């Protein structure tokens, strides 16, 4: 099966893990000013394009978002504008030109809030796995400090009051970035079975 198009994965109201990386591992964020500028662009975009961000992590060469989308096309345009705006400021600050982003963005469909939360925790562990810091909360540019230290973060939307973390949830970490969907075996089966049935001649 070939690569699945984003428009065949995402739908209004869906949860997704969004990833976007720099071209040739270029350092996109070099200081606090860079990180905070990009965050400000996202805060404006999520209001304009009507999407929610529950978890995030900005690394030097890429970023992760765990989101709930309104209209997927509006979301796509919103992220496009964020990346374009940041590229303009980046070029001006560092006296550079040319593309800085490797791709538009990758999006993996997430089954529900439980898997959204599990994906979010995975996202927040990136700086530790990259050996930049010793613990999640040492990294200032993720949602970890909001959840673990109760810091206010204007980029974060809140889970509902009735949301509870499942202690039984078990996820293969590779699935958070590879493939097209994040969820239970049954959810994954349903997704790929519906695609198989939709193909002519099957």
Buried (B, 14 or more C-beta within 10 A) or exposed (E): EEEBEBEEBBEEEBBBBBBBBBEEEBEBBEEEEBBBBBBBBBBBBBEEBBBBBBBBBBBBBBBBBBBBBBBBBBBBBBBBBBBEBBBEBBEEEEEEEEEBBBEEBBBBBBBEBBBBBBBBBBBBBBBBEEEEBEEBBEBBBBBBBBBEEEEEBEBBEEBEEEEEEEEEEEBEEEBBBEBBBBBBEEBBEBBBEEBEEEEEEE
